[in-house]
Amino acid sequence: MNKIKFTRDEGTVFYKELIERLDVYFKQEGIAKTGNSTMYFKIFLYFGMDILFYLLMINSSHLWEFYLYYLLMGLSVLLTAFNVSHDAAHGVAVKSKFWNRFLFSLSFNLQGNNAYVWGKNHNESHHLYTNIEGSDIDVLNNPVFRMLETQPIKWFHRYQFIYAPFLYLLYSLNWFFFRETLMLFNFSSRTIRIEIPPVEVVKLVLFKVLYIGYMIILPCYLLPFGWEAVVIAFILNHFMVSIIFVSVLGVSHLSDLVKHPHPDEQNKIPMSWPKLQMCTSIDYNSDSLFCNWTLGGFNAHALHHLLPNICHVHYVKILPIFRELAQKHGIQYLEMTFTEAMKSHFRFLKKMGQEKNPMVNDLTYSSYER
């Protein structure tokens, strides 16, 4: 992974004052930056829903009940990932380091994925070098899609904005069956490769086997609906999870409004780290209590990237300070409705598929329609 050098600019001053203002805010309010009683309630709520819907699914007496509870369980697990796993990965779901690690490992590994691989690369690659090829683990080098100007353009890329939604349905299935498995052989569609410690290789395989066991084999054994019905439920669940996941996260960094900076020969980019986060992330419906509650703050992505040490339950309250200081220091804050963010995402796909060196739109959204 290429380590990037940053440059001091107005983003440096903005970030310094932001941290100072927020320190004052939390001190005056007498609250911690980690999760509060609301977060504790959400932890018990989402884990409780996971268990409840699984028990209802595994005890279904009718096929329609089986499908309903299977999909509700899948949705609940996804909401657990949004609201608990992510904050726990950053060590801010609760105050205890042990319980953060426990919550993150439990919720992530039980989805059949590897918590160590995702957590390490999310924190040490994606958060540090957002949207920078060769440094951000989440930058794709997938021949089916053209996401970067440096990638060769093929004839079928001009249709990627049309076939993208269909392929997005396969996102979580690809993650479970192929993405991490290929990483074991040091091969990945990401633009950088990673090494997985032997103990994590064992855990990766074991938890995938366990996941198949309780999501497919056990329902086949206990329920009278046949293996075909169970496999169909498994696939439909992953389709649902995939389209929600990509819709929530894909629009945040894949847009014709964000930047994909290219470092120079000395691996230096002409901007500060805070400015990089502001010009590579989109926030949508950031004031929405509903979005904050269900999406775990993923809709306030720029804010999260700059302040990963603050639990998402505080985002709505600190957002006015964030906006005020961005405006004061002349920092572009890409904030809009979800509809506008989605339109921007598909404009990006279309532009990348039709132009050899597409110019990124420099339009600034400082606020969205309320």
C-alpha positions, 0 to 999 in steps of 0.5 A, a space after each residue: 500500500 502506498 503511503 500518501 503525504 499530505 499538504 497543509 491548507 485551509 483544511 488543516 485550520 478547519 480540522 483543528 478548530 473543529 476538534 477544539 469546538 467539539 471538545 468544548 461541546 462534549 465537555 459542556 454537555 458532560 457527555 462522552 464521545 462514545 455511545 450513550 444510553 441510546 446506543 446501548 438500547 440500539 445494541 440490545 434492540 438489533 441483536 435481539 431482533 437478530 435472535 428473534 427473527 432467526 428463532 421465528 424463521 427456524 420454527 416457521 410452519 408455513 412457507 410464507 412465514 419462513 421467507 418473511 422471517 428469513 428476510 427480516 432476519 437478513 435486514 436486522 443483521 444488516 442494520 446491526 452491521 450499520 449501527 453496531 459493527 461499524 462503530 465498534 470497529 472504530 472503538 466508539 460503540 461503548 467505552 470499553 475497548 474489550 466490549 467494542 472488540 467483542 461486539 465487532 467480532 461477534 456481529 461481523 464474523 457471524 455474518 460469515 465475513 472476517 472482522 480482522 480483515 475488514 476492520 484493519 483495512 477499513 481503518 488503516 486504508 480506506 479512512 486514511 487514503 479515501 478514493 486514492 488508487 493504490 492506497 484505498 483498499 475499497 478502490 476497485 479494479 474490476 473489469 466489469 466496471 470502470 470506476 477510475 480514469 486510469 482504468 482502460 475503457 471497454 465497449 461494454 462499459 458504456 452500458 454499465 449505468 444500465 447493468 450496474 443495479 443487476 450486478 449490485 444484487 450480487 455484492 454480498 454473495 461475491 463478498 462472502 464466496 469470492 472476495 475474501 476467499 481470493 484474498 487468501 491467495 493474495 488476489 483481489 479486485 481491489 487496487 491493493 493486495 493484503 496479507 492475512 495472518 494464519 489465525 485469521 485464515 482459520 477463522 475466516 474459513 470456520 465462520 464461513 462454514 458456520 454461516 452456511 450451517 445455520 443459514 442453509 443446512 440447519 433450516 434444511 434439516 429442521 424445516 419441511 420446505 425442502 432445500 430448494 426453498 432454503 437456497 432461494 431464501 438465502 439468495 433473496 436475502 443476499 439480493 436484498 442486503 446487497 442492494 440496500 448496502 450498495 445504495 447506502 454506501 455506494 453513493 457516498 464515494 462513487 459520484 461525479 461530484 467527488 474527487 479521485 486524487 492522484 499522488 505525484 511521484 513522491 506520493 504527495 497530494 496537494 491537499 490536507 487529509 481533512 480536505 481529502 475527506 471532504 472532497 471524496 465523501 457525500 452526505 445525504 439527509 444528514 439531519 434525518 433522525 430516521 436515517 441516523 437511527 437506521 443507517 448508523 450515521 452512514 448517511 453523514 459520511 464526510 462527518 464520519 470520515 473526519 470524526 471516526 472517534 465519535 459515535 454516530 448517535 451524536 452526529 445530528 447534534 454536532 452537525 450544525 458546528 460541522 456545517 458552520 466551520 466548513 462554511 467559515 473556512 471555505 471548505 466544500 461540503 457535499 451535502 444533498 438529498 439521497 435522490 440527488 446522491 443516487 442521480 450523481 452516482 449513476 451520472 458517474 457510472 455513465 460518464 466513466 463508461 463513455 468518456 476516456 478521460 471524464 472531467 469530474 463535475 465541480 458542482 458544490 452542494 452546500 445544502 439540500 432541499 428541506 
